[in-house]
Amino acid sequence: MKTTITIVCILVVLSGIVLAVLSHPAFGLWRHVSKERIQASPNYRDGMFQNQEPTPQFTGDSASTRRTFFRFLTNKDTLRVPQTPIPAVKTDLKNLPTDSDWLVWFGHSSYLFCVNGKRYLVDPVLKPEWPSSMMLKAFSGTDIYRPNDLPDIDVLIITHEHWDHMDYATLRDIRDRVKSVICPLGIADYLRYWGYKDEIITEMDWYDHLPLTNYQLQITALPSRHFSNRLLGKRNQTLWASFMVEAGGRKVYIGGDGGYDKRFREIHEQFDSIDLALLENGQYNANWKYIHTMPEDLEKVIMDLQAKQVFTVHHNKFALSVHPWYEPSTVAHDIATKHNIRLLDAPIGTVVNY
């Protein structure tokens, strides 16, 4: 009898700990889910959002996939993580002029850019706070920016809900300095749960257009080839997207995450001349080749889009795959040299004019 009581008490304590952990707002498990518009989307079928083309999340055999994840979790290969600090520059972001077009990259997929006098912040992950700090460990030298370094933000853009793109601590700390938020379907439920006012949030489905006449710009939500799942629960209950920002006669393409498909040719046909394309390049692996851009596909992406200038992201801050940490930059430089592409490549924190 005493043994039974002891076991029950242990189970109760463990259940309480699990519940307390999962109650952290970063997980978003207790948010109100607005199902009506999600389920009305033409991209929501059979109980989940779907890519435009069939997209298995994992493509290797089960043994290969398990080996890849085991290596990711346990391998101390020095090529995955730089052994010396990565060069980075600490820029005074609050005093950057808004009368020119510029970009500042914070590593991985977080960046701030200015076009036509307005500041845009994309997928900011700038605060190593639990629980995200358990999953994301920044390379030495890269983690030099914090939310309070940011200026007021005219437009915050979130491409999807994954932890390396949508960081609770960062978004919590900047919410009073964000004038408007653009995000794919389902993401607004997280933001409202985290204290964002509903009136500043615009959720978008693929091919939705948002004209902001007071900003003299238009934002279009476009497809990507990815998936969603914050941590627990059913996959693909929020949408993932890329975006085109058109302002002051210029076009900036925010690629988000996703594998290669026909969308890049279609985006070029729809928008023609693109001034700057920010493209995923990193954390790829043959076992998930349809949901991230493989090195051999990056060339196809660049050639399909035909953007005047390219900046690649999703690398140089976190090791979320098993490729050498420096490989994405090498791949991008080789492609740029081969095709005479204007590759905007600069250390984290550098002001890049485009």
BALOBA-1460 file (C-alpha; in Angstrom, 3 decimals):
// residues 354
<rec num="1" residu="m" x="0.000" y="0.000" z="0.000"/>
<rec num="2" residu="k" x="2.791" y="2.422" z="0.890"/>
<rec num="3" residu="t" x="4.512" y="1.629" z="-2.402"/>
<rec num="4" residu="t" x="1.314" y="2.415" z="-4.317"/>
<rec num="5" residu="i" x="0.866" y="5.728" z="-2.520"/>
<rec num="6" residu="t" x="4.497" y="6.634" z="-3.186"/>
<rec num="7" residu="i" x="4.122" y="5.864" z="-6.904"/>
<rec num="8" residu="v" x="0.915" y="7.895" z="-7.100"/>
<rec num="9" residu="c" x="2.561" y="10.858" z="-5.360"/>
<rec num="10" residu="i" x="5.530" y="10.716" z="-7.723"/>
<rec num="11" residu="l" x="3.211" y="10.621" z="-10.727"/>
<rec num="12" residu="v" x="1.220" y="13.566" z="-9.399"/>
<rec num="13" residu="v" x="4.390" y="15.599" z="-8.837"/>
<rec num="14" residu="l" x="5.735" y="14.737" z="-12.294"/>
<rec num="15" residu="s" x="2.397" y="15.617" z="-13.885"/>
<rec num="16" residu="g" x="2.420" y="18.945" z="-12.075"/>
<rec num="17" residu="i" x="5.931" y="19.700" z="-13.323"/>
<rec num="18" residu="v" x="5.006" y="18.828" z="-16.916"/>
<rec num="19" residu="l" x="1.870" y="20.964" z="-16.688"/>
<rec num="20" residu="a" x="3.829" y="23.883" z="-15.262"/>
<rec num="21" residu="v" x="6.411" y="23.641" z="-18.032"/>
<rec num="22" residu="l" x="3.838" y="23.416" z="-20.799"/>
<rec num="23" residu="s" x="1.932" y="26.335" z="-19.307"/>
<rec num="24" residu="h" x="4.794" y="28.648" z="-20.272"/>
<rec num="25" residu="p" x="3.353" y="31.100" z="-22.806"/>
<rec num="26" residu="a" x="6.118" y="30.320" z="-25.327"/>
<rec num="27" residu="f" x="4.446" y="26.993" z="-26.085"/>
<rec num="28" residu="g" x="1.138" y="28.711" z="-26.761"/>
<rec num="29" residu="l" x="-0.852" y="25.622" z="-25.818"/>
<rec num="30" residu="w" x="-3.583" y="27.570" z="-24.023"/>
<rec num="31" residu="r" x="-4.099" y="30.194" z="-26.712"/>
<rec num="32" residu="h" x="-7.524" y="30.588" z="-28.293"/>
<rec num="33" residu="v" x="-7.440" y="29.040" z="-31.766"/>
<rec num="34" residu="s" x="-9.465" y="30.889" z="-34.392"/>
<rec num="35" residu="k" x="-10.525" y="28.027" z="-36.630"/>
<rec num="36" residu="e" x="-13.021" y="29.701" z="-38.940"/>
<rec num="37" residu="r" x="-10.670" y="31.453" z="-41.357"/>
<rec num="38" residu="i" x="-8.098" y="28.676" z="-41.144"/>
<rec num="39" residu="q" x="-10.613" y="26.039" z="-42.170"/>
<rec num="40" residu="a" x="-11.994" y="28.288" z="-44.911"/>
<rec num="41" residu="s" x="-8.597" y="28.579" z="-46.586"/>
<rec num="42" residu="p" x="-8.228" y="26.751" z="-49.921"/>
<rec num="43" residu="n" x="-4.811" y="25.672" z="-48.643"/>
<rec num="44" residu="y" x="-6.354" y="23.866" z="-45.652"/>
<rec num="45" residu="r" x="-7.448" y="20.385" z="-46.672"/>
<rec num="46" residu="d" x="-7.934" y="17.075" z="-44.879"/>
<rec num="47" residu="g" x="-7.532" y="18.755" z="-41.502"/>
<rec num="48" residu="m" x="-4.264" y="20.607" z="-42.139"/>
<rec num="49" residu="f" x="-2.509" y="23.145" z="-44.336"/>
<rec num="50" residu="q" x="-1.018" y="21.631" z="-47.481"/>
<rec num="51" residu="n" x="1.870" y="22.609" z="-49.725"/>
<rec num="52" residu="q" x="1.266" y="23.224" z="-53.407"/>
<rec num="53" residu="e" x="3.116" y="20.014" z="-54.242"/>
<rec num="54" residu="p" x="3.268" y="16.725" z="-52.286"/>
<rec num="55" residu="t" x="5.876" y="17.308" z="-49.581"/>
<rec num="56" residu="p" x="6.958" y="14.470" z="-47.297"/>
<rec num="57" residu="q" x="8.606" y="15.933" z="-44.219"/>
<rec num="58" residu="f" x="11.266" y="13.216" z="-44.103"/>
<rec num="59" residu="t" x="12.650" y="11.606" z="-47.232"/>
<rec num="60" residu="g" x="15.340" y="9.184" z="-46.047"/>
<rec num="61" residu="d" x="14.597" y="5.683" z="-44.803"/>
<rec num="62" residu="s" x="13.689" y="5.504" z="-41.116"/>
<rec num="63" residu="a" x="17.125" y="4.194" z="-40.114"/>
<rec num="64" residu="s" x="18.850" y="7.016" z="-41.991"/>
<rec num="65" residu="t" x="16.579" y="9.624" z="-40.412"/>
<rec num="66" residu="r" x="17.192" y="8.232" z="-36.923"/>
<rec num="67" residu="r" x="20.957" y="8.277" z="-37.514"/>
<rec num="68" residu="t" x="20.784" y="11.872" z="-38.680"/>
<rec num="69" residu="f" x="18.886" y="12.982" z="-35.573"/>
<rec num="70" residu="f" x="21.146" y="10.957" z="-33.289"/>
<rec num="71" residu="r" x="24.204" y="12.626" z="-34.833"/>
<rec num="72" residu="f" x="22.547" y="16.020" z="-34.516"/>
<rec num="73" residu="l" x="21.879" y="15.458" z="-30.807"/>
<rec num="74" residu="t" x="25.158" y="13.798" z="-29.852"/>
<rec num="75" residu="n" x="27.858" y="14.488" z="-32.415"/>
<rec num="76" residu="k" x="30.630" y="16.851" z="-31.369"/>
<rec num="77" residu="d" x="31.917" y="17.244" z="-34.917"/>
<rec num="78" residu="t" x="33.899" y="20.477" z="-34.925"/>
<rec num="79" residu="l" x="32.676" y="21.270" z="-38.436"/>
<rec num="80" residu="r" x="29.077" y="21.768" z="-37.293"/>
<rec num="81" residu="v" x="30.028" y="24.569" z="-34.913"/>
<rec num="82" residu="p" x="32.797" y="27.162" z="-35.422"/>
<rec num="83" residu="q" x="35.663" y="26.824" z="-32.986"/>
<rec num="84" residu="t" x="36.362" y="30.548" z="-32.874"/>
<rec num="85" residu="p" x="33.918" y="33.472" z="-32.568"/>
<rec num="86" residu="i" x="32.187" y="34.496" z="-35.785"/>
<rec num="87" residu="p" x="32.927" y="38.111" z="-36.764"/>
<rec num="88" residu="a" x="30.040" y="40.444" z="-35.992"/>
<rec num="89" residu="v" x="29.475" y="44.189" z="-35.775"/>
<rec num="90" residu="k" x="27.427" y="45.999" z="-33.118"/>
<rec num="91" residu="t" x="25.580" y="48.772" z="-34.964"/>
<rec num="92" residu="d" x="23.530" y="51.539" z="-33.382"/>
<rec num="93" residu="l" x="20.268" y="50.473" z="-34.992"/>
<rec num="94" residu="k" x="18.177" y="53.236" z="-33.468"/>
<rec num="95" residu="n" x="20.105" y="55.954" z="-35.252"/>
<rec num="96" residu="l" x="20.239" y="54.447" z="-38.720"/>
<rec num="97" residu="p" x="18.765" y="56.864" z="-41.286"/>
<rec num="98" residu="t" x="15.449" y="56.089" z="-42.937"/>
<rec num="99" residu="d" x="16.161" y="58.106" z="-46.080"/>
<rec num="100" residu="s" x="18.084" y="55.221" z="-47.670"/>
<rec num="101" residu="d" x="17.434" y="51.509" z="-48.211"/>
<rec num="102" residu="w" x="19.543" y="49.212" z="-46.045"/>
<rec num="103" residu="l" x="19.628" y="45.780" z="-44.411"/>
<rec num="104" residu="v" x="21.117" y="44.547" z="-41.123"/>
<rec num="105" residu="w" x="21.299" y="40.787" z="-40.565"/>
<rec num="106" residu="f" x="21.351" y="39.325" z="-37.035"/>
<rec num="107" residu="g" x="22.309" y="35.787" z="-38.071"/>
<rec num="108" residu="h" x="20.085" y="32.858" z="-39.003"/>
<rec num="109" residu="s" x="16.788" y="34.280" z="-40.360"/>
<rec num="110" residu="s" x="16.466" y="37.453" z="-38.285"/>
<rec num="111" residu="y" x="16.998" y="40.784" z="-39.991"/>
<rec num="112" residu="l" x="15.959" y="44.423" z="-40.054"/>
<rec num="113" residu="f" x="15.642" y="46.338" z="-43.293"/>
<rec num="114" residu="c" x="14.533" y="49.742" z="-44.425"/>
<rec num="115" residu="v" x="12.781" y="50.533" z="-47.697"/>
<rec num="116" residu="n" x="11.067" y="53.774" z="-48.666"/>
<rec num="117" residu="g" x="11.504" y="55.215" z="-45.180"/>
<rec num="118" residu="k" x="9.938" y="52.355" z="-43.186"/>
<rec num="119" residu="r" x="11.606" y="49.752" z="-40.977"/>
<rec num="120" residu="y" x="10.722" y="46.063" z="-41.354"/>
<rec num="121" residu="l" x="11.738" y="43.382" z="-38.871"/>
<rec num="122" residu="v" x="11.641" y="39.740" z="-39.957"/>
<rec num="123" residu="d" x="11.553" y="36.629" z="-37.715"/>
<rec num="124" residu="p" x="13.449" y="38.150" z="-34.771"/>
<rec num="125" residu="v" x="15.148" y="35.661" z="-32.425"/>
<rec num="126" residu="l" x="17.261" y="37.861" z="-30.172"/>
<rec num="127" residu="k" x="16.867" y="36.699" z="-26.591"/>
<rec num="128" residu="p" x="18.213" y="33.350" z="-25.283"/>
<rec num="129" residu="e" x="15.514" y="32.775" z="-22.686"/>
<rec num="130" residu="w" x="14.105" y="29.452" z="-21.522"/>
<rec num="131" residu="p" x="12.531" y="27.397" z="-23.096"/>
<rec num="132" residu="s" x="13.892" y="28.390" z="-26.521"/>
<rec num="133" residu="s" x="17.424" y="28.490" z="-25.079"/>
<rec num="134" residu="m" x="17.152" y="24.720" z="-24.570"/>
<rec num="135" residu="m" x="16.747" y="24.258" z="-28.336"/>
<rec num="136" residu="l" x="18.784" y="27.082" z="-29.829"/>
<rec num="137" residu="k" x="22.398" y="27.694" z="-28.868"/>
<rec num="138" residu="a" x="23.997" y="30.585" z="-30.724"/>
<rec num="139" residu="f" x="27.514" y="30.332" z="-32.127"/>
<rec num="140" residu="s" x="30.133" y="32.274" z="-30.207"/>
<rec num="141" residu="g" x="30.232" y="35.909" z="-31.320"/>
<rec num="142" residu="t" x="26.797" y="35.935" z="-32.984"/>
<rec num="143" residu="d" x="24.522" y="36.647" z="-30.046"/>
<rec num="144" residu="i" x="25.251" y="40.361" z="-29.667"/>
<rec num="145" residu="y" x="21.827" y="41.925" z="-30.283"/>
<rec num="146" residu="r" x="18.927" y="42.092" z="-27.857"/>
<rec num="147" residu="p" x="15.348" y="43.353" z="-28.282"/>
<rec num="148" residu="n" x="16.151" y="46.686" z="-26.644"/>
<rec num="149" residu="d" x="18.745" y="47.360" z="-29.365"/>
<rec num="150" residu="l" x="15.972" y="47.605" z="-31.954"/>
<rec num="151" residu="p" x="14.365" y="50.859" z="-33.069"/>
<rec num="152" residu="d" x="10.610" y="51.287" z="-33.354"/>
<rec num="153" residu="i" x="9.325" y="48.868" z="-35.977"/>
<rec num="154" residu="d" x="6.864" y="49.920" z="-38.667"/>
<rec num="155" residu="v" x="6.143" y="46.385" z="-39.883"/>
<rec num="156" residu="l" x="6.966" y="43.125" z="-38.117"/>
<rec num="157" residu="i" x="6.816" y="40.094" z="-40.425"/>
<rec num="158" residu="i" x="6.655" y="36.510" z="-39.141"/>
<rec num="159" residu="t" x="7.036" y="33.772" z="-41.781"/>
<rec num="160" residu="h" x="6.020" y="30.762" z="-39.651"/>
<rec num="161" residu="e" x="5.763" y="29.477" z="-36.106"/>
<rec num="162" residu="h" x="8.983" y="27.490" z="-35.631"/>
<rec num="163" residu="w" x="11.111" y="28.377" z="-32.621"/>
<rec num="164" residu="d" x="14.036" y="29.615" z="-34.726"/>
<rec num="165" residu="h" x="11.714" y="32.145" z="-36.415"/>
<rec num="166" residu="m" x="9.080" y="33.088" z="-33.829"/>
<rec num="167" residu="d" x="10.633" y="33.754" z="-30.442"/>
<rec num="168" residu="y" x="8.322" y="34.505" z="-27.539"/>
<rec num="169" residu="a" x="10.854" y="36.446" z="-25.433"/>
<rec num="170" residu="t" x="11.853" y="38.741" z="-28.295"/>
<rec num="171" residu="l" x="8.291" y="39.358" z="-29.440"/>
<rec num="172" residu="r" x="7.161" y="40.013" z="-25.869"/>
<rec num="173" residu="d" x="9.883" y="42.606" z="-25.313"/>
<rec num="174" residu="i" x="9.255" y="44.569" z="-28.530"/>
<rec num="175" residu="r" x="5.447" y="44.493" z="-28.695"/>
<rec num="176" residu="d" x="5.001" y="48.089" z="-27.511"/>
<rec num="177" residu="r" x="7.319" y="49.328" z="-30.269"/>
<rec num="178" residu="v" x="5.667" y="47.508" z="-33.174"/>
<rec num="179" residu="k" x="3.165" y="49.480" z="-35.249"/>
<rec num="180" residu="s" x="1.836" y="46.627" z="-37.395"/>
<rec num="181" residu="v" x="2.316" y="42.872" z="-37.765"/>
<rec num="182" residu="i" x="2.019" y="40.717" z="-40.882"/>
<rec num="183" residu="c" x="1.828" y="36.945" z="-40.493"/>
<rec num="184" residu="p" x="0.363" y="33.793" z="-42.078"/>
<rec num="185" residu="l" x="-2.941" y="32.280" z="-40.993"/>
<rec num="186" residu="g" x="-2.970" y="30.977" z="-37.423"/>
<rec num="187" residu="i" x="0.001" y="32.976" z="-36.142"/>
<rec num="188" residu="a" x="-2.200" y="35.809" z="-34.836"/>
<rec num="189" residu="d" x="-3.550" y="33.482" z="-32.144"/>
<rec num="190" residu="y" x="-0.061" y="33.261" z="-30.631"/>
<rec num="191" residu="l" x="0.486" y="36.995" z="-30.881"/>
<rec num="192" residu="r" x="-2.812" y="37.872" z="-29.214"/>
<rec num="193" residu="y" x="-2.016" y="35.365" z="-26.452"/>
<rec num="194" residu="w" x="1.340" y="37.121" z="-26.034"/>
<rec num="195" residu="g" x="-0.264" y="40.548" z="-25.606"/>
<rec num="196" residu="y" x="-0.381" y="41.998" z="-29.121"/>
<rec num="197" residu="k" x="-3.405" y="44.128" z="-29.923"/>
<rec num="198" residu="d" x="-5.667" y="42.581" z="-32.502"/>
<rec num="199" residu="e" x="-6.022" y="45.809" z="-34.463"/>
<rec num="200" residu="i" x="-2.336" y="45.881" z="-35.456"/>
<rec num="201" residu="i" x="-2.235" y="42.266" z="-36.707"/>
<rec num="202" residu="t" x="-2.999" y="41.217" z="-40.268"/>
<rec num="203" residu="e" x="-3.162" y="37.496" z="-40.995"/>
<rec num="204" residu="m" x="-2.675" y="36.530" z="-44.619"/>
<rec num="205" residu="d" x="-3.304" y="33.510" z="-46.802"/>
<rec num="206" residu="w" x="-1.184" y="32.798" z="-49.853"/>
<rec num="207" residu="y" x="-1.763" y="35.391" z="-52.582"/>
<rec num="208" residu="d" x="-3.538" y="37.825" z="-50.262"/>
<rec num="209" residu="h" x="-2.578" y="41.459" z="-50.956"/>
<rec num="210" residu="l" x="-2.359" y="44.078" z="-48.244"/>
<rec num="211" residu="p" x="-2.175" y="47.658" z="-49.497"/>
<rec num="212" residu="l" x="-1.009" y="50.071" z="-46.794"/>
<rec num="213" residu="t" x="-1.751" y="53.387" z="-48.439"/>
<rec num="214" residu="n" x="-0.431" y="55.448" z="-45.537"/>
<rec num="215" residu="y" x="2.913" y="53.650" z="-45.948"/>
<rec num="216" residu="q" x="2.768" y="53.746" z="-49.769"/>
<rec num="217" residu="l" x="3.376" y="50.026" z="-49.959"/>
<rec num="218" residu="q" x="1.790" y="46.685" z="-50.721"/>
<rec num="219" residu="i" x="2.625" y="43.344" z="-49.123"/>
<rec num="220" residu="t" x="1.698" y="40.068" z="-50.791"/>
<rec num="221" residu="a" x="1.747" y="36.730" z="-48.975"/>
<rec num="222" residu="l" x="3.180" y="34.010" z="-51.193"/>
<rec num="223" residu="p" x="3.680" y="30.255" z="-50.858"/>
<rec num="224" residu="s" x="6.661" y="28.457" z="-49.458"/>
<rec num="225" residu="r" x="7.224" y="24.696" z="-49.207"/>
<rec num="226" residu="h" x="7.537" y="23.911" z="-45.538"/>
<rec num="227" residu="f" x="5.457" y="22.762" z="-42.531"/>
<rec num="228" residu="s" x="4.434" y="23.927" z="-39.068"/>
<rec num="229" residu="n" x="4.424" y="22.467" z="-35.584"/>
<rec num="230" residu="r" x="5.435" y="24.532" z="-32.579"/>
<rec num="231" residu="l" x="6.148" y="21.480" z="-30.429"/>
<rec num="232" residu="l" x="3.160" y="19.369" z="-29.494"/>
<rec num="233" residu="g" x="-0.102" y="18.610" z="-31.210"/>
<rec num="234" residu="k" x="-1.126" y="18.123" z="-34.803"/>
<rec num="235" residu="r" x="1.166" y="19.320" z="-37.576"/>
<rec num="236" residu="n" x="0.354" y="22.058" z="-40.088"/>
<rec num="237" residu="q" x="-2.352" y="23.883" z="-38.144"/>
<rec num="238" residu="t" x="-0.791" y="27.270" z="-38.921"/>
<rec num="239" residu="l" x="0.350" y="28.437" z="-42.334"/>
<rec num="240" residu="w" x="3.908" y="29.156" z="-43.499"/>
<rec num="241" residu="a" x="4.622" y="31.794" z="-46.123"/>
<rec num="242" residu="s" x="7.023" y="33.990" z="-48.024"/>
<rec num="243" residu="f" x="6.279" y="37.667" z="-48.690"/>
<rec num="244" residu="m" x="6.830" y="40.340" z="-51.304"/>
<rec num="245" residu="v" x="7.182" y="43.898" z="-50.064"/>
<rec num="246" residu="e" x="6.610" y="46.578" z="-52.722"/>
<rec num="247" residu="a" x="7.405" y="50.096" z="-51.599"/>
<rec num="248" residu="g" x="8.686" y="53.228" z="-53.277"/>
<rec num="249" residu="g" x="9.061" y="51.440" z="-56.588"/>
<rec num="250" residu="r" x="11.246" y="48.703" z="-55.059"/>
<rec num="251" residu="k" x="10.508" y="45.024" z="-54.430"/>
<rec num="252" residu="v" x="11.958" y="42.968" z="-51.593"/>
<rec num="253" residu="y" x="11.246" y="39.233" z="-51.471"/>
<rec num="254" residu="i" x="11.274" y="37.561" z="-48.035"/>
<rec num="255" residu="g" x="11.717" y="33.878" z="-48.799"/>
<rec num="256" residu="g" x="11.039" y="32.278" z="-45.414"/>
<rec num="257" residu="d" x="11.828" y="28.572" z="-45.089"/>
<rec num="258" residu="g" x="11.126" y="25.939" z="-47.706"/>
<rec num="259" residu="g" x="12.355" y="23.504" z="-50.310"/>
<rec num="260" residu="y" x="12.543" y="24.112" z="-54.035"/>
<rec num="261" residu="d" x="9.507" y="23.995" z="-56.312"/>
<rec num="262" residu="k" x="7.902" y="25.883" z="-59.188"/>
<rec num="263" residu="r" x="6.893" y="28.866" z="-57.043"/>
<rec num="264" residu="f" x="10.118" y="30.750" z="-57.704"/>
<rec num="265" residu="r" x="9.529" y="30.859" z="-61.446"/>
<rec num="266" residu="e" x="5.930" y="31.885" z="-60.832"/>
<rec num="267" residu="i" x="6.982" y="34.660" z="-58.442"/>
<rec num="268" residu="h" x="9.379" y="36.007" z="-61.062"/>
<rec num="269" residu="e" x="6.611" y="35.923" z="-63.662"/>
<rec num="270" residu="q" x="4.202" y="37.702" z="-61.304"/>
<rec num="271" residu="f" x="6.573" y="40.408" z="-60.032"/>
<rec num="272" residu="d" x="9.211" y="40.580" z="-62.782"/>
<rec num="273" residu="s" x="12.049" y="42.752" z="-61.505"/>
<rec num="274" residu="i" x="12.887" y="42.010" z="-57.844"/>
<rec num="275" residu="d" x="15.418" y="44.337" z="-56.236"/>
<rec num="276" residu="l" x="16.429" y="42.085" z="-53.330"/>
<rec num="277" residu="a" x="15.716" y="38.432" z="-52.520"/>
<rec num="278" residu="l" x="16.403" y="37.098" z="-49.015"/>
<rec num="279" residu="l" x="16.715" y="33.344" z="-49.417"/>
<rec num="280" residu="e" x="17.022" y="30.368" z="-47.106"/>
<rec num="281" residu="n" x="20.430" y="28.697" z="-47.250"/>
<rec num="282" residu="g" x="21.346" y="26.373" z="-44.408"/>
<rec num="283" residu="q" x="20.123" y="23.661" z="-42.014"/>
<rec num="284" residu="y" x="19.508" y="21.407" z="-45.009"/>
<rec num="285" residu="n" x="19.855" y="17.636" z="-45.163"/>
<rec num="286" residu="a" x="18.964" y="14.950" z="-47.698"/>
<rec num="287" residu="n" x="16.535" y="13.497" z="-45.148"/>
<rec num="288" residu="w" x="14.416" y="16.656" z="-45.299"/>
<rec num="289" residu="k" x="15.252" y="17.887" z="-48.790"/>
<rec num="290" residu="y" x="11.705" y="19.023" z="-49.644"/>
<rec num="291" residu="i" x="11.221" y="21.369" z="-46.674"/>
<rec num="292" residu="h" x="14.583" y="23.182" z="-46.783"/>
<rec num="293" residu="t" x="16.664" y="24.430" z="-49.699"/>
<rec num="294" residu="m" x="19.427" y="21.988" z="-50.603"/>
<rec num="295" residu="p" x="22.731" y="23.400" z="-51.926"/>
<rec num="296" residu="e" x="22.069" y="22.032" z="-55.407"/>
<rec num="297" residu="d" x="18.653" y="23.712" z="-55.375"/>
<rec num="298" residu="l" x="19.815" y="27.153" z="-54.258"/>
<rec num="299" residu="e" x="21.215" y="27.754" z="-57.718"/>
<rec num="300" residu="k" x="17.816" y="26.907" z="-59.245"/>
<rec num="301" residu="v" x="16.069" y="29.253" z="-56.813"/>
<rec num="302" residu="i" x="18.359" y="32.153" z="-57.684"/>
<rec num="303" residu="m" x="18.122" y="31.574" z="-61.422"/>
<rec num="304" residu="d" x="14.321" y="31.208" z="-61.310"/>
<rec num="305" residu="l" x="13.780" y="34.417" z="-59.315"/>
<rec num="306" residu="q" x="16.303" y="36.497" z="-61.289"/>
<rec num="307" residu="a" x="16.516" y="39.051" z="-58.489"/>
<rec num="308" residu="k" x="18.960" y="41.916" z="-58.943"/>
<rec num="309" residu="q" x="20.564" y="41.207" z="-55.554"/>
<rec num="310" residu="v" x="20.580" y="38.195" z="-53.226"/>
<rec num="311" residu="f" x="21.214" y="37.865" z="-49.504"/>
<rec num="312" residu="t" x="21.164" y="34.353" z="-48.029"/>
<rec num="313" residu="v" x="20.037" y="33.618" z="-44.473"/>
<rec num="314" residu="h" x="19.251" y="30.626" z="-42.188"/>
<rec num="315" residu="h" x="22.906" y="30.048" z="-41.348"/>
<rec num="316" residu="n" x="25.848" y="31.322" z="-39.243"/>
<rec num="317" residu="k" x="24.097" y="31.293" z="-35.876"/>
<rec num="318" residu="f" x="22.579" y="27.909" z="-34.975"/>
<rec num="319" residu="a" x="23.523" y="24.336" z="-35.864"/>
<rec num="320" residu="l" x="20.170" y="22.751" z="-36.710"/>
<rec num="321" residu="s" x="21.572" y="20.185" z="-39.125"/>
<rec num="322" residu="v" x="24.834" y="18.284" z="-39.547"/>
<rec num="323" residu="h" x="26.498" y="20.108" z="-42.450"/>
<rec num="324" residu="p" x="29.680" y="22.161" z="-41.847"/>
<rec num="325" residu="w" x="28.726" y="25.538" z="-40.421"/>
<rec num="326" residu="y" x="30.574" y="27.445" z="-43.174"/>
<rec num="327" residu="e" x="29.197" y="25.447" z="-46.102"/>
<rec num="328" residu="p" x="26.134" y="27.626" z="-46.875"/>
<rec num="329" residu="s" x="28.294" y="30.708" z="-47.409"/>
<rec num="330" residu="t" x="30.678" y="28.759" z="-49.641"/>
<rec num="331" residu="v" x="27.797" y="27.429" z="-51.720"/>
<rec num="332" residu="a" x="26.305" y="30.910" z="-52.172"/>
<rec num="333" residu="h" x="29.662" y="32.415" z="-53.206"/>
<rec num="334" residu="d" x="30.271" y="29.656" z="-55.751"/>
<rec num="335" residu="i" x="26.840" y="30.242" z="-57.324"/>
<rec num="336" residu="a" x="27.321" y="34.006" z="-57.372"/>
<rec num="337" residu="t" x="30.704" y="33.664" z="-59.051"/>
<rec num="338" residu="k" x="29.406" y="31.190" z="-61.613"/>
<rec num="339" residu="h" x="26.453" y="33.345" z="-62.661"/>
<rec num="340" residu="n" x="27.776" y="36.830" z="-61.873"/>
<rec num="341" residu="i" x="25.099" y="37.307" z="-59.220"/>
<rec num="342" residu="r" x="25.310" y="40.331" z="-56.914"/>
<rec num="343" residu="l" x="25.535" y="38.513" z="-53.589"/>
<rec num="344" residu="l" x="25.221" y="40.834" z="-50.594"/>
<rec num="345" residu="d" x="27.331" y="39.044" z="-48.047"/>
<rec num="346" residu="a" x="28.433" y="40.786" z="-44.862"/>
<rec num="347" residu="p" x="29.129" y="39.960" z="-41.200"/>
<rec num="348" residu="i" x="26.269" y="39.970" z="-38.714"/>
<rec num="349" residu="g" x="25.325" y="43.527" z="-37.752"/>
<rec num="350" residu="t" x="26.831" y="45.197" z="-40.806"/>
<rec num="351" residu="v" x="24.728" y="47.845" z="-42.543"/>
<rec num="352" residu="v" x="24.303" y="46.726" z="-46.153"/>
<rec num="353" residu="n" x="22.952" y="49.197" z="-48.661"/>
<rec num="354" residu="y" x="20.971" y="47.657" z="-51.498"/>
